[in-house]
Amino acid sequence: MKYNKKIAWAAIALLVLTIAAYWLLSGQEKSKTTVRRDTSEEVLDQARRLSGIGALGRVEPRSRVVVVSYDGDGARVEEILVKEGQAVRKEDVIAVFSDFDRRQAKYASAMAKVRLIAAKIQAEQSTESYLLSEYKRMNELWKVGAISQSRFDEAERNLHQSQATVAALRAEMASGSADLDFSQKELSQGKLLSPLDGTILAVKARPGELVGSSGVVEIADLTRLDVVAEVYERDITRVKIGQKAEVKVAGLREPFIGEVRDIGFLIRKNDINDTDPLADKDNRVVEVRITLDSAAIESLRHLIYMQVDVRLI
């Protein structure tokens, strides 16, 4: 009986030692796994810091590409005065529309009306001046009884009538001037003017065509170019103003060097997609504008909106 008890206690002790050994070895294994995981994450973070921040981008003028359009009602393009690649100055005439002659005639009519009213006011003011002096003279004569009451009343009535005519003409002048200003604005809309100094990138309408939603021309200032990089939201906290960037353009051996000028405020879906069919097509990104050095302008001025590879250093 005593012998059986010893065997039982020995079995229990062995079981306890086995469980303890298992937990000890298991803990060591978990510790090694944690160490390996922590080490792996540190290596990845260090690799990211060394390699910089990668992003896809596009070439874009700093002025943006401006679509110049026309808000006239049913007017057609009469004449296009520019061609693609042509340099223009601000307020140069780009196009003339079919209703320009009608607008010009309306303006000329409004101008003639204003000039006629101005002449009438000038003539009536001369009459008013004469009638005022006549009224003063009649008033002195009436005071000493040299003229009758009716003569004095007539002089006063004539003066008041002239003053009322001048007031009415001035009101008519105000209305005519407003019409003239409006017709002048309409006349200015009969021609399309360049909104900036720049280069005509594309002509979207031709003589005889109605102006569509695509506008008349696209224009941009090509003397200063940017790259708009779409940086993943997880990386944006590592981007700083003034940070250097390398811009790699397909077909060119050497990258261009740029500098971060502006960081966007909005997180949105990406517009630029990788050509890799397995790449994520629905990334969330922040736009970062990178100013390119002067060496890039001549090479990239014919590549507006071209996709490029960006590495923020």
KEKOL-274321 format. One record per residue (C-alpha): residue number from 1; x, z negated, y; chain. Coordinates in nm, 2 decimals. Example, Ala and Ser with C-alpha at 12.3 -4.5 7.8 and 13.67 -1.06 7.14 Angstrom:
 resi     xx     zz     yy chain
    1   1.23  -0.78  -0.45     A
    2   1.37  -0.71  -0.11     A
This chain:
 resi     xx     zz     yy chain
    1   0.00   0.00   0.00     A
    2   0.28  -0.09   0.23     A
    3   0.46   0.23   0.14     A
    4   0.16   0.44   0.24     A
    5   0.14   0.27   0.58     A
    6   0.50   0.35   0.64     A
    7   0.44   0.72   0.56     A
    8   0.14   0.73   0.80     A
    9   0.33   0.57   1.09     A
   10   0.62   0.82   1.03     A
   11   0.38   1.11   1.04     A
   12   0.23   0.99   1.36     A
   13   0.57   0.95   1.52     A
   14   0.68   1.30   1.41     A
   15   0.36   1.44   1.56     A
   16   0.42   1.26   1.90     A
   17   0.78   1.39   1.91     A
   18   0.67   1.74   1.83     A
   19   0.41   1.74   2.12     A
   20   0.67   1.59   2.36     A
   21   0.92   1.86   2.27     A
   22   0.66   2.13   2.32     A
   23   0.56   2.02   2.66     A
   24   0.93   1.98   2.76     A
   25   1.02   2.33   2.65     A
   26   0.71   2.47   2.81     A
   27   0.79   2.31   3.14     A
   28   1.14   2.45   3.14     A
   29   1.00   2.80   3.07     A
   30   0.75   2.77   3.36     A
   31   1.03   2.65   3.59     A
   32   1.24   2.95   3.49     A
   33   0.95   3.19   3.55     A
   34   0.88   3.04   3.89     A
   35   1.25   3.06   3.99     A
   36   1.26   3.43   3.87     A
   37   0.94   3.50   4.07     A
   38   1.07   3.33   4.38     A
   39   1.40   3.51   4.35     A
   40   1.22   3.85   4.30     A
   41   1.01   3.80   4.62     A
   42   1.32   3.70   4.82     A
   43   1.49   4.02   4.70     A
   44   1.19   4.23   4.80     A
   45   1.17   4.07   5.14     A
   46   1.54   4.13   5.20     A
   47   1.51   4.49   5.09     A
   48   1.22   4.55   5.33     A
   49   1.43   4.40   5.62     A
   50   1.72   4.62   5.53     A
   51   1.52   4.94   5.48     A
   52   1.30   4.89   5.79     A
   53   0.93   4.97   5.83     A
   54   0.82   5.31   5.70     A
   55   0.51   5.49   5.84     A
   56   0.37   5.84   5.87     A
   57   0.33   5.98   6.23     A
   58   0.24   6.28   6.43     A
   59   0.41   6.45   6.73     A
   60   0.20   6.41   7.05     A
   61   0.25   6.47   7.43     A
   62   0.25   6.15   7.63     A
   63  -0.01   6.30   7.85     A
   64  -0.22   6.37   7.53     A
   65  -0.37   6.71   7.47     A
   66  -0.64   6.76   7.74     A
   67  -0.94   6.98   7.66     A
   68  -1.06   7.14   7.98     A
   69  -1.42   7.23   7.98     A
   70  -1.71   7.34   8.20     A
   71  -2.05   7.17   8.25     A
   72  -2.23   7.47   8.41     A
   73  -2.58   7.57   8.29     A
   74  -2.56   7.89   8.09     A
   75  -2.27   8.04   8.29     A
   76  -2.03   8.28   8.11     A
   77  -1.66   8.31   8.15     A
   78  -1.60   8.59   8.40     A
   79  -1.22   8.58   8.40     A
   80  -0.94   8.39   8.24     A
   81  -0.63   8.36   8.47     A
   82  -0.39   8.20   8.22     A
   83  -0.24   8.27   7.88     A
   84  -0.10   8.05   7.60     A
   85   0.24   7.91   7.68     A
   86   0.20   7.95   8.06     A
   87   0.31   7.67   8.28     A
   88   0.05   7.56   8.54     A
   89   0.04   7.32   8.83     A
   90  -0.23   7.07   8.90     A
   91  -0.54   7.24   9.06     A
   92  -0.42   7.59   8.97     A
   93  -0.72   7.81   8.89     A
   94  -0.76   7.86   8.51     A
   95  -1.08   8.05   8.49     A
   96  -1.37   8.19   8.70     A
   97  -1.73   8.18   8.58     A
   98  -2.01   8.44   8.61     A
   99  -2.21   8.23   8.86     A
  100  -1.93   8.19   9.11     A
  101  -2.06   8.47   9.34     A
  102  -2.41   8.30   9.35     A
  103  -2.25   7.96   9.42     A
  104  -2.04   8.12   9.70     A
  105  -2.34   8.28   9.86     A
  106  -2.53   7.95   9.85     A
  107  -2.24   7.78  10.02     A
  108  -2.21   8.04  10.29     A
  109  -2.58   8.01  10.36     A
  110  -2.55   7.63  10.39     A
  111  -2.25   7.67  10.62     A
  112  -2.44   7.92  10.84     A
  113  -2.74   7.67  10.87     A
  114  -2.51   7.39  10.97     A
  115  -2.34   7.60  11.24     A
  116  -2.68   7.71  11.38     A
  117  -2.81   7.35  11.40     A
  118  -2.48   7.25  11.57     A
  119  -2.53   7.53  11.83     A
  120  -2.89   7.41  11.89     A
  121  -2.78   7.05  11.94     A
  122  -2.51   7.16  12.19     A
  123  -2.77   7.36  12.39     A
  124  -3.03   7.09  12.39     A
  125  -2.78   6.83  12.49     A
  126  -2.70   7.04  12.80     A
  127  -3.07   7.05  12.87     A
  128  -3.10   6.68  12.82     A
  129  -2.81   6.61  13.06     A
  130  -2.98   6.83  13.33     A
  131  -3.32   6.66  13.28     A
  132  -3.16   6.32  13.30     A
  133  -3.01   6.39  13.63     A
  134  -3.34   6.55  13.75     A
  135  -3.53   6.24  13.63     A
  136  -3.29   6.01  13.83     A
  137  -3.34   6.22  14.14     A
  138  -3.71   6.23  14.11     A
  139  -3.72   5.85  14.06     A
  140  -3.54   5.79  14.39     A
  141  -3.78   6.03  14.57     A
  142  -4.08   5.86  14.41     A
  143  -3.96   5.52  14.52     A
  144  -3.97   5.63  14.89     A
  145  -4.30   5.82  14.85     A
  146  -4.14   6.16  14.89     A
  147  -4.30   6.30  14.58     A
  148  -4.63   6.25  14.39     A
  149  -4.67   6.04  14.08     A
  150  -4.75   6.35  13.88     A
  151  -4.41   6.51  13.97     A
  152  -4.23   6.20  13.86     A
  153  -4.43   6.17  13.54     A
  154  -4.35   6.53  13.46     A
  155  -3.98   6.48  13.50     A
  156  -3.99   6.17  13.28     A
  157  -4.19   6.36  13.02     A
  158  -3.95   6.65  13.01     A
  159  -3.65   6.41  12.96     A
  160  -3.82   6.23  12.67     A
  161  -3.92   6.56  12.51     A
  162  -3.56   6.68  12.52     A
  163  -3.42   6.35  12.39     A
  164  -3.67   6.37  12.09     A
  165  -3.56   6.73  12.03     A
  166  -3.19   6.62  12.01     A
  167  -3.28   6.34  11.77     A
  168  -3.48   6.58  11.55     A
  169  -3.19   6.83  11.55     A
  170  -2.94   6.55  11.45     A
  171  -3.16   6.45  11.16     A
  172  -3.17   6.82  11.06     A
  173  -2.80   6.83  11.09     A
  174  -2.76   6.53  10.85     A
  175  -2.98   6.71  10.59     A
  176  -2.79   7.04  10.64     A
  177  -2.45   6.86  10.60     A
  178  -2.57   6.70  10.28     A
  179  -2.68   7.05  10.15     A
  180  -2.34   7.19  10.25     A
  181  -2.15   6.92  10.07     A
  182  -2.35   6.97   9.76     A
  183  -2.31   7.35   9.77     A
  184  -1.94   7.30   9.82     A
  185  -1.92   7.09   9.51     A
  186  -2.11   7.35   9.32     A
  187  -1.88   7.62   9.45     A
  188  -1.58   7.43   9.32     A
  189  -1.74   7.42   8.98     A
  190  -1.75   7.80   8.98     A
  191  -1.38   7.79   8.91     A
  192  -1.20   7.58   8.65     A
  193  -0.89   7.40   8.79     A
  194  -0.60   7.25   8.60     A
  195  -0.62   6.87   8.59     A
  196  -0.24   6.83   8.56     A
  197   0.10   6.99   8.57     A
  198   0.15   7.12   8.22     A
  199   0.15   7.40   7.96     A
  200  -0.15   7.59   7.83     A
  201  -0.14   7.52   7.45     A
  202  -0.45   7.72   7.36     A
  203  -0.72   7.94   7.52     A
  204  -1.05   7.86   7.35     A
  205  -1.29   8.10   7.55     A
  206  -1.27   8.46   7.65     A
  207  -1.44   8.67   7.92     A
  208  -1.80   8.72   7.85     A
  209  -1.84   8.41   7.63     A
  210  -2.04   8.10   7.69     A
  211  -1.83   7.79   7.70     A
  212  -1.87   7.59   7.38     A
  213  -1.79   7.24   7.27     A
  214  -1.43   7.34   7.22     A
  215  -1.39   7.39   7.59     A
  216  -1.20   7.66   7.78     A
  217  -0.83   7.57   7.73     A
  218  -0.62   7.29   7.59     A
  219  -0.33   7.18   7.81     A
  220  -0.06   6.91   7.79     A
  221   0.25   6.80   7.97     A
  222   0.53   6.89   7.73     A
  223   0.81   6.74   7.93     A
  224   0.76   6.40   7.76     A
  225   0.68   6.37   7.39     A
  226   0.59   6.07   7.17     A
  227   0.54   6.01   6.80     A
  228   0.23   5.82   6.71     A
  229   0.31   5.62   6.40     A
  230   0.04   5.47   6.18     A
  231   0.19   5.13   6.08     A
  232   0.02   4.94   5.80     A
  233  -0.15   4.62   5.92     A
  234   0.07   4.41   5.69     A
  235   0.38   4.53   5.87     A
  236   0.26   4.53   6.23     A
  237   0.38   4.17   6.31     A
  238   0.73   4.30   6.25     A
  239   0.70   4.57   6.52     A
  240   0.83   4.49   6.87     A
  241   0.84   4.67   7.20     A
  242   1.18   4.83   7.24     A
  243   1.24   4.85   6.87     A
  244   1.45   5.15   6.76     A
  245   1.30   5.42   6.53     A
  246   1.42   5.71   6.33     A
  247   1.19   6.02   6.32     A
  248   1.25   6.26   6.03     A
  249   1.10   6.61   6.08     A
  250   1.07   6.84   5.78     A
  251   1.31   7.13   5.80     A
  252   1.56   6.95   6.03     A
  253   1.86   6.77   5.88     A
  254   1.92   6.50   6.15     A
  255   1.65   6.25   6.25     A
  256   1.56   6.19   6.61     A
  257   1.60   5.85   6.76     A
  258   1.31   5.69   6.95     A
  259   1.20   5.36   7.09     A
  260   0.87   5.17   7.05     A
  261   0.69   5.19   7.39     A
  262   0.34   5.08   7.30     A
  263   0.16   4.89   7.02     A
  264  -0.21   4.96   6.97     A
  265  -0.48   4.69   6.98     A
  266  -0.71   4.82   6.71     A
  267  -0.68   4.81   6.33     A
  268  -0.86   5.12   6.18     A
  269  -0.85   5.36   5.90     A
  270  -0.55   5.60   5.89     A
  271  -0.58   5.96   6.01     A
  272  -0.26   6.08   5.85     A
  273  -0.25   6.10   5.47     A
  274   0.05   6.12   5.24     A
  275   0.08   6.44   5.04     A
  276   0.12   6.23   4.72     A
  277  -0.21   6.26   4.53     A
  278  -0.17   5.90   4.41     A
  279  -0.13   5.76   4.77     A
  280  -0.39   5.54   4.92     A
  281  -0.63   5.75   5.13     A
  282  -0.80   5.45   5.30     A
  283  -0.52   5.24   5.45     A
  284  -0.58   5.01   5.75     A
  285  -0.33   5.09   6.03     A
  286  -0.23   5.02   6.39     A
  287  -0.11   5.31   6.61     A
  288   0.24   5.26   6.75     A
  289   0.36   5.50   7.02     A
  290   0.73   5.59   7.00     A
  291   0.91   5.75   7.29     A
  292   1.15   6.03   7.18     A
  293   1.48   6.10   7.34     A
  294   1.53   6.41   7.55     A
  295   1.71   6.59   7.26     A
  296   1.38   6.60   7.07     A
  297   1.17   6.77   7.33     A
  298   1.30   7.12   7.29     A
  299   1.29   7.10   6.91     A
  300   0.94   6.96   6.89     A
  301   0.75   7.11   7.19     A
  302   0.61   7.39   6.96     A
  303   0.52   7.13   6.68     A
  304   0.25   6.93   6.85     A
  305   0.05   6.72   6.59     A
  306   0.31   6.79   6.32     A
  307   0.33   6.52   6.06     A
  308   0.66   6.33   6.05     A
  309   0.82   6.04   5.87     A
  310   0.90   5.73   6.07     A
  311   1.13   5.44   6.00     A
  312   1.13   5.15   6.24     A
  313   1.47   4.98   6.23     A
